[in-house]
Amino acid sequence: MKKKIAFVLATAMAASLALSACGSSNAPAASGSGNSAESVTAQDTSTGDSNTVDVQIGPSPETIDPALNSAVDGANMIIHAFEGLLKFDKDNNIVAGLAESWEESDDGLTWTFHLRKNLKWSDGSPLTAKDFVYSWKRVADPATAAPYGYDLLNIVVGFEDASKGNLDALGVEAPDDDTFVVHLSSPCIYFDKIAAFPVLVPVQQATIEAAGDGWTTDPSTYITDGPYYMTEYTDGSQIVFTKNPNYWDAEHITFDKIVWHLIEDANTSYTAYNQGELDLIKDVPTEEIPTLKDNSEFHVEPLMGTYYVTFNTKRAPFDKKEVREALSLAIDRNYVANTIMQGTFSPATNFVGPGVSDEAAGSSYAEVTTKTYGDHFNSSDYQADLEKAKKLLADAGYPNGEGFPTFEYLTNDAGYHKAVAEYLQSAWAQLGITMNVNIQEWKTVTADRRSGNFDVARNGWVYDWDDPSNMINLLETNNGNNDGKYSSAEFDSLVDQARSTADRKQHYDLLHKAEQVVLNDAAMAPVAYYNEFWLQKSNLKNTWHSPYGYWYLMYGSKG
C-alpha cells in the first residue's frame, strides 16, 4: 500500500511542477517560506532536550475536554493526558487500559470491566469505578451537549431517558471501586472499540464541578489519569504536558515533556521545523510537497477517512436534493485529489473509502460496495457529470443558476482547504452560481458547523474505530456530529438495525444499504479519501501513527 501511494504521489507531484500557482483558482497559492528540500535535510535533527518532544499537530483546539472534543487535533492531546478502560496498541489492536480484564455476557448485553488496583489521578487522589459512572453519565447529560453522546451511548440501557436529564437511568454501575458494569439494550459487535474511544475516558467530578467550563485551560484544574498532565496552557502559543508520576504505567513513558505548538500557519510550522525547533509537524505547506517527495523525513501514510462537503439542509436551497446533487456532481474529484491535492489524497467514489473492514466478507468494505452497487462517482467522465448537474439545477428551479442565492463556503486556511474552496468557487460558477469563501480559524469552523452557522462547509471524518458505522452514522438524525442536520427515516432505521444486530453479515449489509440512501439523497458530497502527510525528524524513534490520525508519542525517544 505504501509503495503504491509513493508511486502515485511522485507521479502527481512531478506533473504539478508544471502548474502555475499565480492567478488561478484551481491551484494552491504559492506563498512558501522559500525553504527547499535540501534545507530540511541539512538541518541539525536535534531540537534541544532529548527528554522533550516538540510537535505541531494543529492550531489552538476548540476544546480538550474529552466529552466535548470531536476534532483529531484535540484527540491527539487527549490520548496523551487520559486513558480509558481499553486502548489501541501500535498494531491497532484493542488492549487493556485502566481495565486489566473484561468480559462480555453470553447474550452480549452486559460488559464487565475490572480495573487495575490503586489507580490514581494526576493529583494523587484515588480513581475508582465511580469515576467512570460519573464520566459516562456526563457524556449522556443534555447539559453537556457532547457531540458523540448519542453515537456512543444510545445502545446503553436508559440512554433516551438519560439524554433528557434523568442521568440515573443510564445503565452503568460500579458494584465496587474496582468494577465497572455497562448494560446494553442490544448486542454491539464493536463495543470494545467504543470502550477504547477517548470521549469515554474518566474525568474528575469534583474538579470539574468546582472549576466549571474553564477546567481544561488551567493546569491546576486539568486533572488527568493518563501518561501526562498539563503544566502550561498559552492559547495561540503552546500547551505543555509533563510526565504523570501517578500514571499506572509511568515506568514505560519515555519523554518527560510534550510541547504542543499551536500553530495555524503551515509556513510558520515549516520554518520552525527547518530551524530545528520542532520534531514533528502535521501541517506542511502544500507548495513544498513536490520538493519533499524524496526526503526521508517526509511521511505519507493511509488514513481511514473521507474529505467531504457538508450542506446545511435546514437552509434553502440546500434543503432540496436536486440542488445538493447538482453541486456534488459539479466537482471534478480526480482534479481535486490529483492536481490540487497533488496525489496526497485519492478521488472519492463512495462515502466510505478504502481501509475499512467488512469482517463478514473477509475483505474491505469499499470492495464489497463496488462489487455490489458499483461506484457512485465516476471521476473519468466529469463532463457528463457537469451536464447532469446543470439539468438537475434547472429541475430544481434554477436554470443556469438564475435566482440561486449567493452563499458562503465555510473553511479554514490550512493544508489544501483554501485551494479546494477556491476550486469549488470556480466549479460551481460553471452552473451560474456565486459562492463566497469564508475563511475562519479552525476552532471557529468547528463551532460554527456544529451550531449550524453556515451554508456549505468543508468537512472530513477520520475514523475513531474500524467499522463503517463510525462514519455512516454521522448522518443519523440525532447524531451530534451531523453538522448539516440531514434527516431520513429510512436511513435512521437502517443504521439502527445495523447497530443492534448481533449478526455480522446483517450488520454490514444494512450499512451498505444505508450508505446508498445517503449517496442517492446527496446528503453530503464526498470529495476525496485521506492520506496523512507530515514531517518528522529522523532521530525521533519509537513513535507511531495510527490510521485514525493519532500520533503516539509517549513511548518515543530521540537517538
Helices and strands as residue ranges (DSSP letters): H 2-16, H 37-42, E 52-58, H 72-81, E 86-88, E 94-96, E 99-104, E 110-115, H 129-140, H 149-153, H 159-162, G 167-169, E 172-176, E 179-183, H 191-195, G 198-200, H 205-211, G 212-217, E 228-234, E 238-243, G 250-252, E 257-262, H 266-274, E 280-281, G 286-288, H 289-292, E 298-311, H 321-329, H 333-335, I 336-340, E 346-347, E 357-358, E 363-364, H 365-373, H 382-395, G 399-401, E 407-411, H 417-429, E 435-439, H 442-451, E 456-462, H 469-472, G 473-475, H 489-500, H 504-520, E 524-536, E 540-541, E 544-545, E 551-552, E 557-558
